[in-house]
Amino acid sequence: MRVIFERNVAIPMRDGVTLRANVYRPETGGPYPVLLTRHPYGKDTALSTSLLDPTAMVEAGYIVVIQDVRGRFASEGDFQSYAQEFEDGYDTVEWAASLPGSDGQVGMFGTSYFGYTQWQAAAMKPPSLKAILPVMTYNDAWYGSAMRGGALEWGKLASWFTNAIALPELLRKKCADKSLPMMVAQLVSFYDQLPMRGMYELPLNRFSIFKELDVLGDLFYEAFDHPGYDAYWQATSIRPHFDAIEIPSFHVGGWYDVFAQPTIDNYLEMKRRGRHARLLMGPWSHTNYSGFVGDVDFGLAASAMLRDLKEDLTGLHRKWFDLTLKNSNAFGLAEEPPVTLFVMGVNRWISTESWPLPDTHFAAFYLREGEDAALKNAILGGGLSLQPPVQKECADSYDYDPADPVLSRGGNLLTHPVYGVGPHDQRAIETRPDVLLYTSDALEEDLAMIGPITAKLYVSSDAVDTDFVVRVCDVHPDGTSINIVEGIQRMRYRVSDHAPSLMTPGEIYEVDVDLWSTAMVFQKGHRLRVHVTSSSFPHWDRNLNTGANNGTTTEMKVARNTVYHTEEHPSHVVLPIVTLA
């Protein structure tokens, strides 16, 4: 089949602004369903085709449309992240449905921001939109995107705006400026020096590069005026629209992706409403679909390019859209269980009917005092046990200094590559006195942990606000300590995400920390380890411990933070234990 490629096809929006797209279509035949993606990263870039090969999909009987969103690259208008995507999404879907050769059905695909544009279009209920396949995406710009546990996703915000948003915007708006090469060099140099300089600038809303170059306007700085979940964030949220979204959805994510839990949450929201939904979770980080993530090689079968030695990402899309747009089950997808997971540790795929898995046992592992209390802040640390404390144990205290934060090392990161992403050896930070360690005995048999993970801490501080970070690691017999999941809770948002409540110094508080989810087998002879600390920078912004807006102030203080583990205050993590066949 001959493929026709049309570049910069004009698409009129309801307000008169023209957006542009590339269209791939069969030369003859039809009618065909249309597959649409909309994103701000450039329709002509390799990222546009990293999930789906347009030529292969045209040969499979589809029309493919890849669009620059408003204000980006070839499209007119001003870019305001998320705000314009509801109506523009609706208008583009209906335009695509009317293309010559279209059968009137549209499916949407894409990852990250162009996963979110699928949800925003679906929320508007365009009659021609029949199915979506959002990959590694979220449902709210505050929860799990800009913020987590009330803390700012600072590394992502700083890196994303500098590299992915500001640079193309500079090239677009300053193309006639003779000093453009110097401005590009200045921005690139700033990005390269983010780990040494830019990340540490205070106040955060200073971040001078965008003002110096007169690029982005207020787009970057607005978030600092809205640290809580207010109308600014709610205006672009998908959450209020879930009831209205009735079309089938296939959710694809990665355990080390920055949107891992939101991907699962989106699936659950659809399933709770009785919608046709599927979930697939690999060991991947953001847009890295290979079998090698961080320090760990999960094997070729873990790669989305040859998932379980069966199919690549384009094949996955074809199976889904053949089923939902062509009513064809030629690839047998309809008979497959709705949930497919890659289980790390044993490195194999499993399929199941539900999430969490049936018969999951949620077990509390309690933080305990070590045999030698004097070592509890050092590498040997305290204990981790299924047995709760039944007597008085010494509390564990440490000083958290925002001027000397614990540096991020891997995890669910999307930031400058110097910090790594995914599973990494944590021993470099485990020797710090401000990282509390609680380690189990060596396992006598394999322990499968698949599902959501939470921590309940009993804590106090001499500050009115601070953060608590909890991390679960897999400790190998040689001492290597690999991060599996982690989470953070900013204490002012421990009760409400929109109404901050400061602490009374010295008072003990119960606080829940969401560590998100995983699928992991801790092997016989390995140990479980829990970190408790107060920073992971620049993954999350530093809490300056003053109670002021951390985005607009420079004042900071050292906080003396304490974790309790007694019969009255039994701090613990809750792990989802399953039996694997």
C-alpha positions as CSV (number, residue, x, y, z in Angstrom):
1,M,0.0,0.0,0.0
2,R,1.3,3.4,-1.0
3,V,1.4,5.9,1.9
4,I,0.6,9.6,1.3
5,F,2.2,12.2,3.6
6,E,0.8,15.7,3.9
7,R,2.7,18.2,6.0
8,N,1.4,21.2,7.9
9,V,-2.3,20.6,7.1
10,A,-4.3,23.5,8.5
11,I,-7.0,22.8,11.1
12,P,-9.3,25.7,12.1
13,M,-10.3,26.0,15.8
14,R,-13.6,27.5,16.9
15,D,-11.9,30.9,17.8
16,G,-10.3,31.3,14.4
17,V,-6.8,30.1,15.4
18,T,-5.2,27.7,12.9
19,L,-3.4,24.6,14.2
20,R,-1.3,22.4,11.9
21,A,-0.8,18.7,11.6
22,N,1.0,16.0,9.6
23,V,-1.3,13.5,8.0
24,Y,-0.4,10.0,6.9
25,R,-3.0,8.2,4.8
26,P,-3.5,5.4,2.3
27,E,-3.5,6.5,-1.3
28,T,-6.6,4.6,-2.1
29,G,-9.4,2.6,-0.6
30,G,-11.2,3.1,2.7
31,P,-13.0,4.3,4.6
32,Y,-10.5,4.1,7.5
33,P,-10.5,5.0,11.2
34,V,-8.3,7.9,12.1
35,L,-5.6,7.8,14.8
36,L,-4.8,11.2,16.3
37,T,-2.1,12.5,18.7
38,R,-1.7,16.1,19.9
39,H,1.4,17.4,21.7
40,P,3.8,20.4,22.3
41,Y,7.1,18.8,21.3
42,G,7.0,19.1,17.6
43,K,5.1,16.9,15.2
44,D,8.2,16.5,13.0
45,T,10.4,15.1,15.9
46,A,11.2,11.5,16.5
47,L,9.2,11.6,19.7
48,S,6.0,11.9,17.6
49,T,6.6,8.4,16.2
50,S,8.3,6.7,19.2
51,L,5.1,4.8,20.3
52,L,3.5,4.2,16.9
53,D,4.9,3.9,13.4
54,P,2.5,5.9,11.2
55,T,3.6,4.1,8.0
56,A,2.9,0.7,9.6
57,M,-0.5,1.8,10.8
58,V,-1.4,3.2,7.4
59,E,-0.5,-0.1,5.9
60,A,-2.8,-1.7,8.5
61,G,-5.7,0.4,7.4
62,Y,-5.6,3.7,9.3
63,I,-5.2,7.4,8.8
64,V,-2.7,8.9,11.2
65,V,-2.7,12.6,12.3
66,I,0.0,14.2,14.4
67,Q,-0.7,17.7,15.5
68,D,1.3,20.6,17.1
69,V,-0.9,22.0,19.9
70,R,-1.7,25.6,20.1
71,G,1.2,28.0,20.2
72,R,3.8,25.3,19.5
73,F,6.0,24.9,16.4
74,A,3.8,25.3,13.3
75,S,0.5,26.0,15.1
76,E,-0.7,29.5,15.7
77,G,-1.8,31.0,19.0
78,D,-0.3,31.2,22.5
79,F,0.7,28.1,24.4
80,Q,-0.8,27.8,27.9
81,S,-0.1,24.3,29.2
82,Y,-3.4,22.3,29.5
83,A,-5.8,25.3,29.5
84,Q,-6.6,25.2,25.8
85,E,-6.6,21.5,25.2
86,F,-10.2,20.7,26.0
87,E,-11.8,22.7,23.2
88,D,-8.9,22.3,20.8
89,G,-9.0,18.6,21.4
90,Y,-12.8,18.4,20.6
91,D,-12.4,20.5,17.4
92,T,-9.4,18.5,16.2
93,V,-11.2,15.2,16.8
94,E,-14.2,16.3,14.8
95,W,-12.0,17.7,12.0
96,A,-10.1,14.4,11.8
97,A,-13.4,12.4,11.6
98,S,-14.3,14.5,8.5
99,L,-11.1,13.9,6.6
100,P,-11.5,12.4,3.1
101,G,-11.2,8.6,3.4
102,S,-12.2,8.6,7.1
103,D,-14.9,6.3,8.4
104,G,-15.9,8.9,11.0
105,Q,-14.2,7.1,13.9
106,V,-11.2,8.6,15.8
107,G,-8.9,6.9,18.3
108,M,-6.2,8.9,20.2
109,F,-2.7,7.8,21.3
110,G,0.4,9.3,22.9
111,T,2.5,9.5,26.0
112,S,2.9,12.1,28.8
113,Y,1.5,15.5,27.8
114,F,-0.1,13.9,24.7
115,G,-1.6,11.3,26.9
116,Y,-3.2,14.1,28.9
117,T,-4.6,15.7,25.7
118,Q,-6.5,12.5,25.1
119,W,-8.2,12.8,28.5
120,Q,-9.0,16.4,27.9
121,A,-10.6,15.7,24.5
122,A,-12.5,12.7,25.9
123,A,-13.8,14.9,28.7
124,M,-15.5,17.1,26.1
125,K,-17.3,14.0,24.6
126,P,-16.7,14.6,20.9
127,P,-19.1,12.2,19.2
128,S,-16.4,10.8,16.8
129,L,-13.9,9.8,19.6
130,K,-14.3,6.1,20.1
131,A,-11.2,4.9,22.0
132,I,-7.9,6.2,23.6
133,L,-4.6,4.7,24.5
134,P,-2.8,7.1,27.0
135,V,0.7,6.1,27.9
136,M,2.5,7.3,31.1
137,T,0.1,10.1,31.8
138,Y,-1.8,11.7,34.6
139,N,-5.3,13.1,35.4
140,D,-4.5,16.3,37.2
141,A,-1.7,18.8,36.7
142,W,-1.3,19.2,40.5
143,Y,-1.4,15.6,41.8
144,G,1.5,13.5,40.5
145,S,2.5,16.0,37.9
146,A,3.5,19.3,39.4
147,M,3.2,18.2,43.0
148,R,3.3,15.0,45.0
149,G,2.3,14.8,48.6
150,G,2.2,18.6,48.6
151,A,5.9,18.9,47.5
152,L,6.8,20.5,44.2
153,E,8.2,18.2,41.5
154,W,11.0,20.7,41.2
155,G,13.5,18.6,39.1
156,K,10.8,17.9,36.5
157,L,9.5,21.4,36.4
158,A,12.9,23.0,36.0
159,S,14.2,20.6,33.4
160,W,11.0,20.3,31.4
161,F,10.4,24.0,31.0
162,T,14.1,24.6,30.2
163,N,14.7,21.8,27.7
164,A,11.3,20.9,26.3
165,I,9.3,24.1,26.4
166,A,11.6,27.2,26.5
167,L,14.1,26.1,23.9
168,P,11.6,25.5,21.1
169,E,9.7,28.6,22.1
170,L,12.9,30.6,21.9
171,L,13.6,29.3,18.4
172,R,10.0,30.0,17.3
173,K,9.6,33.5,18.7
174,K,13.1,34.9,18.3
175,C,13.8,33.4,14.9
176,A,14.3,36.9,13.4
177,D,16.5,38.1,16.2
178,K,20.2,38.4,15.2
179,S,21.2,37.4,18.7
180,L,19.3,34.1,18.6
181,P,22.4,32.0,18.5
182,M,23.7,33.7,21.6
183,M,20.4,33.2,23.4
184,V,20.2,29.6,22.5
185,A,23.8,29.1,23.8
186,Q,22.8,30.9,27.0
187,L,19.8,28.6,27.6
188,V,21.7,25.4,26.7
189,S,24.5,26.5,29.1
190,F,21.9,27.1,31.8
191,Y,20.4,23.7,31.3
192,D,23.8,22.0,31.4
193,Q,24.6,23.8,34.7
194,L,21.2,23.0,36.4
195,P,22.7,20.5,38.9
196,M,25.3,23.0,40.0
197,R,23.4,26.2,39.9
198,G,19.9,26.6,38.5
199,M,18.3,23.9,40.8
200,Y,19.6,25.7,43.9
201,E,18.5,29.2,43.0
202,L,16.3,30.8,45.7
203,P,13.6,31.8,45.7
204,L,12.5,29.2,43.2
205,N,10.3,31.7,41.4
206,R,13.4,33.7,40.6
207,F,14.7,31.1,38.1
208,S,16.1,34.0,36.1
209,I,16.8,32.4,32.7
210,F,13.3,32.8,31.3
211,K,13.1,36.4,32.3
212,E,16.5,37.2,31.0
213,L,15.6,35.7,27.6
214,D,12.0,37.1,27.6
215,V,10.6,33.7,26.9
216,L,7.5,31.9,28.3
217,G,6.0,35.0,30.0
218,D,4.4,34.1,33.3
219,L,3.8,30.4,32.2
220,F,6.6,29.0,34.3
221,Y,6.1,31.2,37.4
222,E,2.4,30.9,37.9
223,A,2.7,27.6,39.8
224,F,4.6,29.2,42.7
225,D,1.6,31.3,43.5
226,H,-0.5,28.2,43.9
227,P,1.3,25.7,46.2
228,G,-2.0,24.2,47.3
229,Y,-4.7,22.5,45.2
230,D,-6.8,25.5,44.3
231,A,-8.9,26.7,41.3
232,Y,-5.8,27.3,39.3
233,W,-5.1,23.5,39.2
234,Q,-8.7,22.4,39.3
235,A,-9.6,24.2,36.1
236,T,-7.6,21.7,33.9
237,S,-8.2,18.6,36.0
238,I,-9.7,15.4,34.5
239,R,-11.1,14.2,37.8
240,P,-14.4,16.0,37.6
241,H,-15.0,14.5,34.1
242,F,-14.4,10.8,34.8
243,D,-18.1,10.1,35.0
244,A,-18.6,11.6,31.5
245,I,-15.9,9.5,29.8
246,E,-17.4,6.3,28.5
247,I,-15.1,5.2,25.7
248,P,-12.7,2.3,26.0
249,S,-9.2,3.2,27.3
250,F,-5.9,1.2,27.4
251,H,-3.5,2.5,30.1
252,V,0.3,1.8,29.7
253,G,2.8,2.8,32.3
254,G,6.2,2.0,33.9
255,W,7.0,1.2,37.5
256,Y,9.8,3.9,37.5
257,D,7.8,6.4,35.4
258,V,7.1,9.8,36.9
259,F,3.4,9.1,36.3
260,A,3.3,5.5,37.4
261,Q,0.6,5.8,40.0
262,P,-1.6,8.3,38.0
263,T,-1.6,5.7,35.2
264,I,-2.9,3.1,37.5
265,D,-5.4,5.5,39.1
266,N,-6.8,6.3,35.6
267,Y,-7.4,2.7,34.9
268,L,-9.1,2.2,38.3
269,E,-11.3,5.2,37.7
270,M,-12.6,3.7,34.5
271,K,-13.0,0.2,35.9
272,R,-15.0,1.6,38.9
273,R,-17.4,3.1,36.4
274,G,-17.8,-0.2,34.5
275,R,-15.9,1.0,31.4
276,H,-13.9,-1.1,29.0
277,A,-10.4,-0.5,30.3
278,R,-7.0,-2.3,30.2
279,L,-3.7,-1.8,32.1
280,L,-0.2,-2.7,31.2
281,M,2.8,-1.8,33.5
282,G,6.4,-2.5,32.5
283,P,9.6,-1.9,34.4
284,W,10.2,1.3,32.5
285,S,11.0,4.9,33.2
286,H,9.5,7.9,31.4
287,T,9.6,7.3,27.6
288,N,12.3,4.6,28.2
289,Y,10.6,1.4,27.0
290,S,13.7,-0.7,26.9
291,G,14.6,-3.6,29.3
292,F,17.6,-1.6,30.7
293,V,16.5,0.9,33.3
294,G,18.9,2.7,35.7
295,D,21.4,0.1,37.1
296,V,19.2,-2.9,36.2
297,D,18.9,-5.0,33.1
298,F,15.5,-6.6,33.2
299,G,16.1,-8.6,30.0
300,L,15.0,-8.3,26.4
301,A,11.5,-9.6,27.1
302,A,10.9,-6.5,29.3
303,S,11.4,-4.2,26.4
304,A,8.3,-2.7,24.8
305,M,10.1,-3.1,21.5
306,L,9.6,-6.9,21.9
307,R,7.3,-7.2,24.9
308,D,7.3,-10.7,26.3
309,L,8.9,-11.7,23.0
310,K,5.5,-11.1,21.3
311,E,5.0,-7.6,20.0
312,D,6.3,-4.0,19.8
313,L,4.5,-0.8,20.7
314,T,3.0,-0.4,17.2
315,G,1.7,-3.9,17.4
316,L,0.1,-3.1,20.8
317,H,-1.6,-0.1,19.3
318,R,-2.9,-2.1,16.4
319,K,-4.4,-4.8,18.6
320,W,-6.2,-2.2,20.6
321,F,-7.5,-0.1,17.8
322,D,-8.4,-3.1,15.7
323,L,-10.6,-4.3,18.6
324,T,-12.2,-0.9,19.5
325,L,-12.4,0.8,16.1
326,K,-12.7,-2.1,13.7
327,N,-14.4,-4.6,16.0
328,S,-11.7,-7.1,15.0
329,N,-10.3,-9.5,17.5
330,A,-7.8,-11.0,15.1
331,F,-5.0,-10.7,17.6
332,G,-7.0,-12.2,20.5
333,L,-6.9,-9.2,22.8
334,A,-10.5,-9.6,23.9
335,E,-9.7,-12.9,25.5
336,E,-6.6,-11.6,27.5
337,P,-7.0,-10.6,31.1
338,P,-7.4,-6.8,31.5
339,V,-4.2,-6.3,33.6
340,T,-0.7,-7.2,32.5
341,L,2.3,-6.5,34.7
342,F,6.0,-7.0,34.6
343,V,7.3,-8.5,37.9
344,M,10.7,-7.3,38.7
345,G,13.1,-9.5,40.7
346,V,12.0,-12.5,38.7
347,N,11.7,-10.6,35.4
348,R,8.6,-12.0,33.9
349,W,5.2,-10.8,32.7
350,I,2.0,-11.9,34.4
351,S,-1.7,-11.3,33.6
352,T,-4.5,-11.0,36.0
353,E,-8.2,-10.0,36.2
354,S,-7.8,-7.2,38.7
355,W,-5.6,-4.6,40.5
356,P,-4.6,-5.1,43.2
357,L,-4.3,-8.9,42.6
358,P,-6.9,-11.2,44.1
359,D,-6.0,-12.5,47.6
360,T,-3.4,-9.7,48.2
361,H,-2.4,-9.6,51.9
362,F,-1.5,-6.1,53.1
363,A,1.1,-6.7,55.7
364,A,2.5,-4.1,58.1
365,F,6.3,-4.1,58.5
366,Y,7.1,-2.1,61.6
367,L,10.1,0.2,62.1
368,R,12.0,-1.2,65.1
369,E,15.0,-0.3,67.2
370,G,18.3,-2.0,66.1
371,E,20.3,-4.3,68.4
372,D,22.7,-1.4,69.0
373,A,20.7,1.8,69.3
374,A,23.9,3.9,68.8
375,L,24.0,2.6,65.2
376,K,20.5,3.4,64.2
377,N,21.6,6.5,62.2
378,A,24.5,4.6,60.6
379,I,24.7,2.0,57.9
380,L,23.5,-0.9,60.1
381,G,20.4,1.1,61.2
382,G,17.3,-0.1,63.0
383,G,15.2,-3.1,62.3
384,L,12.1,-3.9,60.2
385,S,9.8,-6.5,61.5
386,L,6.3,-8.0,61.1
387,Q,6.2,-7.8,64.9
388,P,4.9,-4.5,66.3
389,P,6.8,-2.9,69.2
390,V,5.4,-3.9,72.5
391,Q,7.7,-1.9,74.8
392,K,9.3,1.5,74.8
393,E,11.9,2.0,72.1
394,C,14.1,5.0,71.6
395,A,12.9,7.5,69.0
396,D,15.2,8.3,66.1
397,S,16.1,11.9,65.4
398,Y,18.1,13.7,62.8
399,D,18.8,17.2,61.6
400,Y,17.4,18.1,58.2
401,D,19.3,21.1,56.7
402,P,17.8,22.5,53.5
403,A,21.2,23.9,52.6
404,D,22.5,20.3,52.5
405,P,19.7,18.1,51.1
406,V,19.8,14.4,50.4
407,L,20.4,14.2,46.6
408,S,18.1,12.2,44.5
409,R,19.5,9.0,43.0
410,G,17.2,7.4,40.6
411,G,13.5,6.7,41.3
412,N,10.4,8.0,39.5
413,L,12.4,10.9,38.1
414,L,12.1,13.2,35.1
415,T,14.9,15.7,35.4
416,H,18.5,16.4,34.4
417,P,20.2,13.0,33.6
418,V,23.0,13.5,36.1
419,Y,20.6,12.3,38.8
420,G,19.8,9.1,37.1
421,V,16.4,7.5,36.8
422,G,14.9,4.1,37.9
423,P,16.6,1.6,40.1
424,H,20.0,2.7,41.4
425,D,22.3,1.7,44.3
426,Q,21.5,3.9,47.3
427,R,24.5,3.2,49.4
428,A,26.0,6.6,48.7
429,I,23.2,8.3,50.6
430,E,22.7,5.6,53.3
431,T,25.8,6.7,55.1
432,R,24.3,10.2,55.8
433,P,23.2,10.9,59.4
434,D,20.0,12.4,58.1
435,V,18.8,9.2,56.4
436,L,17.3,6.7,58.9
437,L,17.5,3.1,57.9
438,Y,15.4,0.1,59.0
439,T,16.4,-3.2,57.6
440,S,14.8,-6.7,57.9
441,D,16.5,-9.9,58.5
442,A,17.6,-11.9,55.4
443,L,14.5,-13.5,53.8
444,E,14.2,-17.2,54.2
445,E,12.2,-17.5,51.0
446,D,11.1,-15.3,48.1
447,L,8.7,-12.5,48.9
448,A,6.4,-11.2,46.2
449,M,5.2,-7.6,46.6
450,I,2.6,-6.5,44.0
451,G,0.3,-3.6,44.6
452,P,0.0,-0.2,46.3
453,I,2.4,0.7,49.2
454,T,1.9,3.1,52.0
455,A,3.7,4.2,55.1
456,K,2.2,5.4,58.4
457,L,4.7,7.4,60.5
458,Y,4.5,9.0,63.9
459,V,6.7,12.1,63.8
460,S,7.5,15.4,65.4
461,S,9.7,18.4,64.5
462,D,11.0,21.5,66.1
463,A,9.9,23.3,62.9
464,V,6.3,24.4,61.9
465,D,6.6,22.6,58.6
466,T,9.0,20.0,57.1
467,D,8.9,17.0,54.8
468,F,9.1,13.2,55.3
469,V,10.4,11.0,52.6
470,V,10.0,7.2,52.8
471,R,11.7,4.8,50.4
472,V,11.7,0.9,50.2
473,C,14.8,-0.7,48.9
474,D,15.9,-4.3,48.0
475,V,19.2,-5.1,49.7
476,H,21.2,-7.7,47.9
477,P,23.6,-10.2,49.8
478,D,26.6,-8.1,48.6
479,G,25.1,-5.0,50.2
480,T,23.8,-3.3,47.1
481,S,20.7,-1.4,48.0
482,I,18.3,-0.8,45.1
483,N,15.4,1.6,45.4
484,I,11.9,0.2,44.6
485,V,9.4,2.8,45.6
486,E,9.3,6.1,47.4
487,G,7.0,8.9,48.5
488,I,7.0,12.2,50.2
489,Q,4.6,14.1,52.4
490,R,4.8,17.8,53.1
491,M,3.5,18.2,56.7
492,R,1.5,21.3,56.1
493,Y,-0.6,19.3,53.6
494,R,-0.9,16.2,55.8
495,V,-4.7,16.8,56.3
496,S,-5.8,18.7,53.3
497,D,-4.2,19.4,49.9
498,H,-5.8,22.9,49.7
499,A,-5.9,24.1,53.3
500,P,-2.4,24.1,54.8
501,S,-2.1,23.3,58.5
502,L,1.2,24.0,60.2
503,M,2.7,21.9,63.0
504,T,3.1,22.7,66.6
505,P,6.8,22.1,67.4
506,G,7.4,19.1,69.6
507,E,3.9,17.6,69.1
508,I,3.7,14.1,67.7
509,Y,1.7,13.7,64.5
510,E,0.4,10.7,62.6
511,V,1.1,11.1,58.9
512,D,0.4,8.8,55.9
513,V,2.9,8.7,53.0
514,D,1.9,7.3,49.6
515,L,4.8,5.3,48.1
516,W,2.8,4.5,44.9
517,S,2.8,0.9,43.6
518,T,5.2,-1.8,42.3
519,A,5.5,-5.4,41.3
520,M,8.6,-6.9,42.8
521,V,9.9,-10.2,44.1
522,F,12.5,-9.8,46.9
523,Q,14.6,-13.0,46.5
524,K,15.6,-15.4,49.2
525,G,18.7,-14.1,51.1
526,H,17.8,-10.4,50.3
527,R,16.6,-7.9,52.9
528,L,14.0,-5.2,52.8
529,R,15.2,-1.8,53.8
530,V,13.1,1.4,54.6
531,H,14.6,4.9,54.4
532,V,13.1,7.8,56.3
533,T,14.5,11.2,55.6
534,S,13.3,14.7,54.8
535,S,14.5,15.4,51.3
536,S,15.2,14.0,47.9
537,F,16.5,16.9,45.9
538,P,15.9,17.9,43.2
539,H,13.2,15.3,42.7
540,W,11.2,17.4,45.1
541,D,11.8,21.0,46.1
542,R,13.5,21.6,49.5
543,N,11.1,22.4,52.3
544,L,12.8,25.4,53.9
545,N,11.1,24.5,57.3
546,T,9.7,28.0,58.0
547,G,6.0,27.5,57.0
548,A,6.3,30.2,54.4
549,N,5.7,29.6,50.7
550,N,8.8,27.6,49.7
551,G,8.6,28.9,46.1
552,T,8.8,32.6,47.0
553,T,11.2,32.8,50.0
554,T,14.9,32.4,50.7
555,E,14.8,32.1,54.5
556,M,15.5,28.6,55.8
557,K,16.1,26.8,59.1
558,V,17.5,23.5,60.1
559,A,14.7,21.2,61.4
560,R,15.3,18.5,64.1
561,N,12.9,15.8,63.0
562,T,12.0,12.7,65.0
563,V,10.4,9.3,64.1
564,Y,8.7,7.2,66.8
565,H,8.2,3.5,66.9
566,T,6.6,2.4,70.1
567,E,3.5,0.5,71.1
568,E,1.6,3.8,71.2
569,H,3.2,5.1,68.0
570,P,4.0,2.1,65.8
571,S,5.4,3.6,62.6
572,H,5.2,1.1,59.8
573,V,5.0,0.5,56.0
574,V,2.2,-1.5,54.5
575,L,3.3,-3.9,51.8
576,P,1.1,-5.9,49.4
577,I,2.1,-9.5,49.7
578,V,1.0,-12.1,47.1
579,T,1.7,-15.7,46.2
580,L,2.9,-16.1,42.6
581,A,2.4,-19.4,40.8
